[in-house]
């Protein structure tokens, strides 16, 4: 790798405000805001809209759409072209 062209890579806390959940990881993202973590150190914090804790797909609250019924209705209305 070339020197001095990559952003600094370090520990960052990502906080999901909707689920009141935060996790510490490493990233190139930075922030002016900081938070004191459980280990007593202060890290930059990045607020996110959604994470795996609040996303409907991961929480099991996602709705399954009836795509087969939609296709059948479309074919009934407009007929099959073949």
C-alpha positions in Angstrom: 0.0 0.0 0.0 1.1 3.5 -0.7 1.9 5.7 2.3 -0.3 8.7 3.4 -3.2 8.1 1.1 -5.5 6.0 3.3 -7.7 7.5 6.0 -6.9 6.5 9.6 -8.5 3.2 10.7 -9.4 3.1 14.4 -12.1 2.2 17.0 -15.5 3.9 16.6 -18.8 3.4 18.4 -21.9 3.1 16.2 -25.1 3.9 18.0 -28.6 3.0 16.8 -30.8 5.7 18.3 -34.1 3.9 17.5 -33.2 0.7 19.4 -30.9 2.4 22.0 -28.1 0.0 21.0 -24.4 0.7 20.5 -21.4 -1.4 19.4 -17.7 -0.8 19.2 -15.9 -1.7 16.0 -13.1 -0.4 13.9 -13.8 2.0 10.9 -12.4 4.8 8.9 -15.5 7.0 9.8 -14.9 9.8 12.3 -17.1 12.1 14.3 -16.8 15.2 16.4 -19.0 13.6 19.0 -17.5 11.2 21.5 -18.8 8.7 24.0 -17.2 7.0 27.0 -17.4 3.3 26.4 -17.7 0.5 29.0 -14.0 0.0 29.1 -13.5 3.6 30.3 -12.0 4.9 27.1 -13.5 7.7 25.0 -14.3 6.9 21.4 -15.9 8.9 18.5 -19.6 8.0 18.1 -21.5 7.8 14.8 -25.3 7.8 15.1 -27.1 5.5 12.6 -30.7 5.4 11.6 -31.0 1.6 11.6 -28.9 -1.4 12.5 -29.4 -5.2 12.8 -31.2 -4.7 16.1 -33.9 -2.5 14.7 -34.2 -3.6 11.0 -37.4 -5.5 10.3 -35.6 -8.2 8.3 -33.3 -9.1 11.2 -36.0 -8.8 13.9 -38.4 -11.0 12.2 -41.1 -8.4 11.8 -40.8 -8.0 8.0 -43.9 -8.5 6.0 -44.0 -11.0 3.2 -45.6 -9.7 0.1 -47.8 -11.9 -2.0 -45.9 -11.5 -5.3 -47.4 -14.6 -6.9 -50.9 -13.2 -6.4 -49.9 -9.9 -8.0 -48.4 -11.7 -11.1 -51.6 -13.8 -11.5 -53.8 -10.7 -11.3 -51.7 -8.9 -13.8 -51.9 -11.9 -16.2 -55.7 -12.1 -15.8 -56.1 -8.4 -16.5 -53.8 -8.0 -19.4 -53.6 -11.6 -20.7 -50.5 -13.7 -21.3 -48.5 -12.6 -24.3 -46.9 -15.6 -25.9 
